[in-house]
Amino acid sequence: MPMAISPERPRTGVTRFTGGKLVRGNRLVEEDLWVSSVTGKILHSQQVFYEHHIVPDEVVDLKGKILCPGFIDVQFNGAFGFDFSTIPESGDMSTYQKGLNRLNRHLVRTGVTSYLPTLPSQQPEVYHSALPYLGPSGLARNPLSGSESLGAHCEGPFISPSKNGIHSPEVLQSAPNGFQDFEACYGVDNLPYLGSGLRSPISMITAAPEIAGVSAAIPQIAQRGIKFSIGHTEATFEEATEAIHAGATMITHLFNAMRPLHHRNPGPFGTLGKAAGTHRPYFGIISDGIHLHPTTVKIAWNAYPEGFILVTDAMKTVGLPDGIYDWTNGDRWVKKGPLLTREGTDKIAGSSATLIECVSNFWTWSHATIPQVIGAVTTTPAEMLGVQGVKGTLEAEGDADLLVLDAREDSNGLRELKIEQVYKFGMLVHDEGRKDFGL
């Protein structure tokens, strides 16, 4: 007589991670984590199991690997052939959207689950065209879309002509009319009042506070919920400090494209020291092995670890072969391995490194622990952006953007973190062990 077949248990969308080490604050702890792919959130484990008696659809044995929040890159210009500031000549923004969608699906495989799409100094029409497509995309909460924008980062054009890096001098601006010039450049609709019910597509602006009119605009930028970052600047220590008093909270790629540290005037770097009546800013560090010497990176870390944020400053050449590549405003880049320079010069033109490579470099160069290293691309950027508790966390109610990492160290002291799996909103979207799997 055939056995009776019981009805299939209803699926809950719940996954339980066990047998691994979770990054919680500055510790690696051995405990389980429960997430829901229905809500895309991390669950209260005790309530799920003991109070609601929920049985997970899947139990993932981490086999001693590390489980951490997804990485956040707050300075990212493009990758895999797509550049945020390149508008199609035809003006067909559907082509732009398709390129953006393709980039997001590739990027999530590198462990970056959230980022700020960055637009370097451009003509106003570029910002007007691109910004509506680059605002925060989390409302859709579709894991199959890949990496998620947390809002655009406008890096320029209100920067110092002597610290422009690869930013085209022809498009740089001052702001004699203060905030009105920012509105004219980025678009009035892209800078709504914080209480208007509208959300700006811009999350951060990098500008040089010593440029005419810029410092006067900082309070109005901050009042709109936009982070002001000091960068590409000749600002003295005093000018940088005044900008922080006015509302600046970040320094863009510390040491690069700014007044250097001097024993009688420490420049922007000096604001990392404790100063009476002001807070210390967060700051970005490019640890690709090209932009900064390893010792310089360690100095910045030891000066103020709580503000230390690893960024890539990646360009569209990430994932592309060596060669010469066109950019905006008639400029071109030369890519030779990880080195990217402006054609005809030795000026470094952003990075071709991934964030996981920068993380591994920093872990090798520093005496930081694994939780501290991971915090520089999760907890700290989330705090800087004001999204802590939602991003960059493994606490309950946070978004279930997760990475499974393997930590390795060879006999020469070379340390490396390898991405094994990526989860977005609780759904597995990349598995390094299965080449046929992924977005």
C-alpha positions as CSV (number, residue, x, y, z in Angstrom):
1,M,0.0,0.0,0.0
2,P,1.5,3.4,-1.0
3,M,2.5,5.8,1.8
4,A,0.3,8.9,2.2
5,I,2.1,12.0,1.0
6,S,1.8,14.9,3.5
7,P,1.2,18.4,2.1
8,E,4.3,20.3,1.3
9,R,5.3,22.7,4.1
10,P,4.6,26.4,3.1
11,R,7.7,28.3,2.3
12,T,8.6,31.1,4.6
13,G,11.4,32.8,2.7
14,V,13.6,32.5,5.8
15,T,17.3,31.5,5.6
16,R,19.4,30.5,8.6
17,F,23.1,31.0,8.5
18,T,25.1,28.8,11.0
19,G,28.6,27.5,11.6
20,G,30.4,30.7,10.8
21,K,31.8,33.9,12.3
22,L,29.7,37.0,12.2
23,V,31.1,40.5,12.2
24,R,29.5,42.4,15.1
25,G,31.2,45.6,16.0
26,N,34.8,44.9,16.6
27,R,34.3,41.2,17.2
28,L,33.9,38.0,15.3
29,V,31.2,35.9,17.1
30,E,30.0,32.4,16.5
31,E,26.2,32.6,16.3
32,D,23.4,32.1,13.9
33,L,21.8,34.7,11.7
34,W,18.3,34.5,10.3
35,V,17.1,36.6,7.3
36,S,14.0,36.9,5.2
37,S,14.0,37.2,1.4
38,V,10.4,38.3,1.6
39,T,11.0,41.4,3.6
40,G,14.7,41.6,2.6
41,K,15.5,42.2,6.3
42,I,17.6,40.5,9.1
43,L,15.3,38.9,11.6
44,H,15.2,38.8,15.4
45,S,16.6,35.3,15.7
46,Q,15.2,34.5,19.1
47,Q,11.7,35.6,18.2
48,V,11.7,33.7,14.9
49,F,12.7,30.4,16.5
50,Y,11.4,30.5,20.0
51,E,8.3,32.6,19.7
52,H,7.1,32.0,16.2
53,H,8.5,28.5,15.7
54,I,9.4,29.3,12.1
55,V,11.4,26.6,10.3
56,P,13.8,28.1,7.7
57,D,13.5,27.2,4.0
58,E,17.2,26.8,3.9
59,V,20.1,26.3,6.4
60,V,23.4,27.6,5.1
61,D,26.4,26.0,6.8
62,L,29.2,28.6,6.6
63,K,31.9,26.0,7.5
64,G,33.9,28.5,9.5
65,K,33.7,31.3,6.9
66,I,33.0,35.0,7.8
67,L,29.5,36.5,7.4
68,C,29.5,40.3,7.1
69,P,27.4,43.1,5.8
70,G,27.6,44.0,2.1
71,F,30.3,46.6,1.2
72,I,29.5,50.3,0.5
73,D,31.6,52.3,-1.9
74,V,31.0,56.1,-1.5
75,Q,33.3,57.1,-4.4
76,F,32.7,55.0,-7.5
77,N,32.8,56.6,-11.0
78,G,31.9,53.5,-13.0
79,A,33.2,50.0,-14.1
80,F,32.9,47.3,-16.7
81,G,32.8,49.8,-19.5
82,F,30.1,52.0,-18.0
83,D,30.7,55.6,-16.9
84,F,28.1,57.6,-14.9
85,S,29.1,60.9,-16.5
86,T,29.0,59.7,-20.1
87,I,25.6,60.7,-21.7
88,P,24.7,58.9,-25.0
89,E,25.3,61.2,-28.0
90,S,21.9,60.4,-29.2
91,G,20.4,61.7,-26.0
92,D,18.5,58.4,-25.6
93,M,18.6,57.9,-21.9
94,S,17.1,54.4,-22.2
95,T,20.5,53.3,-23.4
96,Y,22.0,54.9,-20.3
97,Q,19.6,53.1,-18.1
98,K,20.4,49.7,-19.7
99,G,24.1,50.3,-19.2
100,L,23.4,51.3,-15.5
101,N,21.4,48.1,-15.0
102,R,24.2,46.0,-16.5
103,L,26.7,47.6,-14.3
104,N,24.7,47.0,-11.1
105,R,24.5,43.3,-11.9
106,H,28.2,43.0,-12.5
107,L,29.1,45.2,-9.5
108,V,27.3,43.1,-6.9
109,R,29.5,40.2,-7.7
110,T,32.5,42.2,-6.3
111,G,30.8,42.4,-2.9
112,V,29.6,46.1,-3.3
113,T,25.9,45.8,-2.5
114,S,25.4,49.6,-2.2
115,Y,27.3,52.7,-3.5
116,L,27.3,56.3,-4.4
117,P,27.5,56.7,-8.2
118,T,30.0,59.5,-8.6
119,L,30.0,62.3,-11.2
120,P,33.3,64.2,-11.5
121,S,33.4,67.8,-12.7
122,Q,31.2,68.1,-15.8
123,Q,29.1,70.7,-17.7
124,P,25.7,71.4,-16.0
125,E,23.8,69.6,-18.8
126,V,25.5,66.3,-17.8
127,Y,24.3,66.6,-14.2
128,H,20.8,67.6,-15.4
129,S,20.6,64.5,-17.6
130,A,22.3,61.9,-15.3
131,L,21.2,62.7,-11.8
132,P,17.5,61.7,-12.2
133,Y,18.8,58.1,-12.9
134,L,21.3,58.0,-10.1
135,G,19.2,58.7,-7.0
136,P,18.6,56.2,-4.2
137,S,17.2,53.0,-5.7
138,G,16.3,51.1,-2.5
139,L,12.5,51.7,-2.8
140,A,12.3,49.0,-5.5
141,R,14.1,46.5,-3.2
142,N,14.7,44.0,-6.1
143,P,17.6,41.7,-5.3
144,L,17.8,40.7,-9.0
145,S,18.8,44.3,-9.9
146,G,22.1,43.9,-8.2
147,S,24.0,46.7,-6.5
148,E,21.9,49.6,-5.1
149,S,22.5,53.3,-5.4
150,L,22.4,55.2,-2.1
151,G,22.3,58.5,-4.0
152,A,24.7,60.3,-6.3
153,H,28.1,61.9,-5.3
154,C,28.8,65.1,-7.3
155,E,32.6,65.5,-7.2
156,G,33.1,69.0,-8.5
157,P,33.0,71.2,-10.5
158,F,33.5,73.7,-7.6
159,I,37.1,72.7,-7.0
160,S,40.5,74.2,-7.1
161,P,42.1,74.6,-10.5
162,S,45.5,73.7,-9.0
163,K,44.2,70.5,-7.4
164,N,41.9,69.4,-10.3
165,G,43.6,66.0,-10.8
166,I,42.1,64.7,-14.1
167,H,39.0,67.0,-13.9
168,S,39.0,69.1,-17.0
169,P,39.9,72.7,-16.2
170,E,37.4,74.0,-18.8
171,V,34.4,72.9,-16.8
172,L,35.5,74.1,-13.3
173,Q,33.4,76.7,-11.6
174,S,33.3,79.1,-8.7
175,A,30.2,80.1,-6.8
176,P,30.0,83.9,-6.4
177,N,26.3,83.6,-5.8
178,G,26.7,80.9,-3.3
179,F,24.0,78.1,-3.2
180,Q,22.3,79.6,-6.3
181,D,25.3,78.5,-8.4
182,F,25.0,75.0,-7.1
183,E,21.3,75.0,-8.1
184,A,22.2,76.2,-11.6
185,C,24.9,73.6,-12.0
186,Y,23.1,70.5,-10.6
187,G,19.5,71.6,-11.3
188,V,17.0,73.2,-8.9
189,D,14.8,70.1,-9.0
190,N,17.8,68.0,-7.8
191,L,18.3,70.1,-4.6
192,P,14.9,70.2,-3.0
193,Y,14.3,71.4,0.6
194,L,14.6,68.7,3.2
195,G,11.0,69.3,4.4
196,S,9.5,69.4,0.9
197,G,8.6,65.7,0.8
198,L,10.9,65.3,-2.2
199,R,14.2,63.4,-1.9
200,S,17.3,64.7,-3.7
201,P,19.1,62.3,-6.0
202,I,22.3,63.7,-4.5
203,S,23.7,62.2,-1.3
204,M,27.1,63.9,-1.3
205,I,28.9,66.9,-2.9
206,T,32.7,67.3,-3.0
207,A,33.9,70.9,-3.3
208,A,36.8,73.1,-2.3
209,P,35.8,75.4,0.6
210,E,38.3,78.1,-0.4
211,I,36.7,78.6,-3.8
212,A,34.6,81.8,-3.9
213,G,31.1,81.3,-2.6
214,V,31.5,77.6,-1.6
215,S,31.8,78.0,2.1
216,A,28.7,80.2,2.1
217,A,26.7,77.4,0.4
218,I,27.7,74.6,2.9
219,P,24.9,75.2,5.4
220,Q,22.2,75.1,2.7
221,I,23.7,71.9,1.3
222,A,23.7,70.3,4.7
223,Q,20.1,71.5,5.4
224,R,19.0,69.5,2.4
225,G,20.3,66.3,3.9
226,I,23.3,66.2,1.5
227,K,26.8,65.5,2.9
228,F,29.4,68.1,2.1
229,S,32.9,66.7,1.5
230,I,36.1,68.7,1.4
231,G,38.2,67.7,-1.7
232,H,40.3,68.8,-4.7
233,T,41.4,71.7,-2.5
234,E,44.1,74.1,-1.5
235,A,42.3,74.7,1.8
236,T,44.5,75.5,4.8
237,F,43.9,73.8,8.1
238,E,41.9,76.9,9.2
239,E,39.8,77.0,6.1
240,A,39.0,73.2,6.4
241,T,38.1,73.7,10.0
242,E,35.8,76.5,9.2
243,A,34.1,74.3,6.6
244,I,33.5,71.6,9.2
245,H,32.0,74.2,11.5
246,A,29.7,75.2,8.6
247,G,28.5,71.6,8.1
248,A,31.2,69.6,6.2
249,T,31.4,66.0,7.5
250,M,33.7,64.3,5.0
251,I,37.1,64.6,3.2
252,T,37.3,63.1,-0.3
253,H,40.3,60.8,-1.0
254,L,42.4,62.1,1.8
255,F,46.0,63.2,0.7
256,N,45.1,63.0,-3.0
257,A,44.4,66.3,-4.8
258,M,44.8,68.5,-1.7
259,R,47.2,70.7,0.2
260,P,49.7,68.3,1.8
261,L,50.5,67.9,5.4
262,H,53.1,70.5,6.6
263,H,54.5,70.8,10.1
264,R,53.3,74.4,10.4
265,N,50.0,74.0,8.5
266,P,48.7,70.5,8.5
267,G,46.0,71.3,5.8
268,P,42.8,69.2,5.7
269,F,44.6,66.3,7.3
270,G,45.0,68.3,10.5
271,T,41.2,68.2,11.1
272,L,41.6,64.5,12.0
273,G,43.2,65.7,15.2
274,K,40.9,66.7,18.1
275,A,40.0,70.3,17.9
276,A,38.0,72.2,20.4
277,G,34.4,73.0,19.4
278,T,34.3,70.8,16.2
279,H,33.9,67.2,15.3
280,R,36.4,65.2,13.3
281,P,35.4,64.4,9.7
282,Y,35.1,61.1,8.1
283,F,37.6,60.6,5.2
284,G,38.1,58.4,2.2
285,I,41.2,56.4,1.5
286,I,42.2,54.7,-1.8
287,S,44.3,51.7,-0.9
288,D,44.9,50.4,-4.4
289,G,48.7,50.5,-3.9
290,I,49.0,53.4,-6.4
291,H,47.3,56.4,-4.9
292,L,48.9,56.2,-1.5
293,H,52.0,54.5,0.1
294,P,51.0,51.8,2.6
295,T,52.6,53.8,5.4
296,T,50.5,56.8,4.5
297,V,47.4,54.6,4.8
298,K,48.5,53.4,8.2
299,I,49.1,57.0,9.4
300,A,45.6,57.9,8.4
301,W,44.1,54.9,10.1
302,N,46.0,55.5,13.3
303,A,45.1,59.2,13.3
304,Y,41.4,58.5,13.5
305,P,40.2,54.9,12.8
306,E,36.5,55.8,13.5
307,G,36.4,58.1,10.4
308,F,38.4,55.8,8.1
309,I,36.5,54.8,4.9
310,L,38.0,52.7,2.1
311,V,36.9,53.8,-1.4
312,T,37.9,52.8,-4.9
313,D,37.5,55.9,-7.0
314,A,37.0,53.3,-9.6
315,M,36.6,54.2,-13.3
316,K,34.9,52.4,-16.2
317,T,38.2,50.6,-16.9
318,V,37.6,48.2,-14.0
319,G,37.3,44.8,-15.6
320,L,38.6,46.0,-19.0
321,P,41.9,45.1,-20.8
322,D,44.8,47.5,-21.0
323,G,44.6,50.2,-23.6
324,I,43.5,53.8,-24.3
325,Y,40.0,54.9,-23.4
326,D,37.9,58.0,-24.3
327,W,36.3,59.9,-21.5
328,T,34.3,63.1,-21.3
329,N,35.3,66.6,-22.3
330,G,37.7,65.2,-24.9
331,D,40.0,63.6,-22.3
332,R,41.5,60.1,-22.6
333,W,42.9,57.5,-20.2
334,V,45.8,55.1,-20.5
335,K,45.3,51.8,-18.6
336,K,48.4,49.7,-17.9
337,G,47.5,47.0,-15.4
338,P,46.1,48.6,-12.3
339,L,47.6,52.0,-13.2
340,L,45.3,54.5,-14.9
341,T,46.7,57.9,-16.1
342,R,45.5,60.8,-18.2
343,E,46.9,60.5,-21.7
344,G,50.1,62.5,-22.1
345,T,50.6,63.1,-18.4
346,D,51.5,61.1,-15.3
347,K,48.4,62.2,-13.4
348,I,46.6,59.3,-11.8
349,A,43.1,59.0,-13.3
350,G,41.1,57.3,-10.7
351,S,41.5,53.6,-10.0
352,S,41.0,50.2,-11.7
353,A,40.8,48.3,-8.4
354,T,37.8,46.6,-6.8
355,L,36.8,47.4,-3.3
356,I,37.7,43.8,-2.1
357,E,41.2,44.4,-3.4
358,C,41.5,47.6,-1.5
359,V,40.2,45.8,1.6
360,S,42.8,43.1,1.3
361,N,45.6,45.6,0.8
362,F,44.6,47.5,3.9
363,W,44.4,44.3,6.0
364,T,47.9,43.4,4.8
365,W,49.4,46.8,5.5
366,S,47.8,47.5,8.8
367,H,47.6,45.9,12.2
368,A,43.8,46.3,12.1
369,T,41.6,43.3,12.9
370,I,39.3,41.7,10.4
371,P,36.2,43.4,12.0
372,Q,38.0,46.7,11.8
373,V,39.0,46.2,8.2
374,I,35.4,45.3,7.2
375,G,34.0,48.1,9.3
376,A,35.8,50.6,7.0
377,V,33.6,49.5,4.1
378,T,30.4,48.8,6.0
379,T,29.7,50.4,9.4
380,T,31.7,53.6,9.0
381,P,30.4,54.6,5.5
382,A,26.8,53.8,6.7
383,E,27.3,56.1,9.7
384,M,28.7,58.8,7.5
385,L,25.7,58.6,5.2
386,G,23.2,58.4,8.0
387,V,21.9,55.0,7.1
388,Q,23.3,53.0,10.0
389,G,20.9,50.4,11.3
390,V,19.8,49.8,7.7
391,K,23.0,49.3,5.8
392,G,26.4,48.1,7.0
393,T,25.0,46.1,9.9
394,L,24.0,42.5,10.9
395,E,21.6,43.8,13.5
396,A,17.9,42.9,13.3
397,E,15.8,45.1,11.0
398,G,18.8,45.9,8.9
399,D,18.8,45.1,5.2
400,A,19.9,41.6,4.5
401,D,22.8,42.6,2.2
402,L,25.4,40.0,3.1
403,L,28.8,38.6,2.1
404,V,30.4,35.2,2.9
405,L,34.1,35.8,3.0
406,D,37.1,33.5,3.2
407,A,40.1,35.0,5.0
408,R,43.6,33.8,3.9
409,E,47.2,34.6,4.9
410,D,50.3,33.2,3.2
411,S,53.8,32.6,4.6
412,N,54.9,36.0,3.4
413,G,52.3,37.8,5.4
414,L,50.1,38.6,2.4
415,R,46.5,38.7,3.6
416,E,43.5,38.4,1.4
417,L,39.7,38.3,1.8
418,K,37.9,36.3,-0.9
419,I,34.2,36.6,-1.7
420,E,32.4,33.3,-1.6
421,Q,28.8,34.4,-1.8
422,V,26.8,37.6,-2.1
423,Y,23.2,38.0,-0.8
424,K,21.0,41.0,-1.7
425,F,17.9,41.6,0.4
426,G,18.2,38.0,1.7
427,M,18.5,36.4,-1.7
428,L,21.6,34.7,-3.0
429,V,22.7,36.6,-6.1
430,H,26.3,35.4,-6.5
431,D,28.1,32.2,-5.7
432,E,31.8,32.1,-6.5
433,G,31.8,28.3,-6.5
434,R,29.2,28.1,-9.2
435,K,30.2,29.8,-12.4
436,D,26.8,29.2,-13.9
437,F,25.1,31.1,-11.1
438,G,24.6,34.8,-10.7
439,L,22.8,37.8,-12.2
